[in-house]
Amino acid sequence: MTEIVAVDLGGTHARFAVARIEDRRVAQLGEAVTLEAANHAGFESAWRAFAQAAGRPLPTAAAIAVAGPVAGERLRLTNNGWEIEPARLPAALGLERVEIVNDFGAVAHAVAELEPRWFAHLCGPDVPLPEEGVTSVIGPGTGLGVALLLRSGGRRHVVETEGSHIGFAPLDPVEDALLARLRARFGRVSVERLASGPGLADLHEAMGGGRYEDDRALWEAALSGADPNAAAALDRFCLILGSAAGDIALAQGAKAVVIGGGLGLRLASRLPASGFASRFVEKGRFRGLMESLPVKLLTHPQPGLYGAAAAFAARL
């Protein structure tokens, strides 16, 4: 049995938990501690805060999921000003072993290991995830995470990608106008620019709504229906997410798709009733193929933490 600290570093939150690994699987994930990234100068500050909250000596091994590319001597979180130098972590934090994985690569590891009860049917055939082939793992949060899980011959392979930075492709006059407006502001417009938490504010403003004080208030108004303009922007968000998920599934040769991410879970009741499914399958000559793909919603409350631990276990 091995104990580790599992860490999930996103654009908004830093999450920590102690996990137990047995037989190269996650045997237990302890209670998560969630810290606001804005309240800490960097990762090491957040680690010390978790150590104090834990009230016990921490394990000397860690699995860290990072919201950004994980290659190089200095890692910079894509939607967060923190930087991490992997080489200095053992000495700085008293660790003997550190594994670092992309945050959505971690979610793909969680998809590979979690039981079927953690996957809710979203659209397509209501069948289990395939035991062979590619499952695309996609999730909106502070950014838009994209990874792929390849199962082959009883083994799993996770490929971390930056697929959310493909260009946004409008499909109707409303989206043509959105693209023109956002291009004038940003130049190149990626899918992540719209199909992510901050993207709702750009959608809302571009569709004639005003600016909210913060994104959280806008999302609450959109989800509750208290603001019709915000709700309309959320409807468009679901359409764009469906289109992007279908494009990514085609590009990756997927046999199934899993929607994860913090916002994916918040949209659990909204996505099935939205235009997500219709946009997902609208791929011209490949409509029949898209209709054959099961699409699931990942409902585990801490897939990043669980997946970081699962990635550590897989590399033992």
Secondary structure, 3 states (H helix, E strand, C coil): CEEEEEEEECCCEEEEEEEEEECCEEEEECCCEEEEHHHCCCHHHHHHHHHHHHCCCCCCEEEEEECCCCCCCCEECCCCCCEECHHHHHHHHCCCEEEEEEHHHHHHHHHHHCCHHHEEEEECCCCCCCCCEEEEEEEECCCEEEEEEEEECCEEEEEEECHHHCECCCCCHHHHHHHHHHHHHHCCCEHHHCCCCCHHHHHHHHCCCCCCCCHHHHHHHHHHCCCHHHHHHHHHHHHHHHHHHHHHHHHHCEEEEEECCHHHHHCCCCHHHCCHHHHHHCCHHHHHHHHCCCEEEECCCCHHHHHHHHHHHHCC
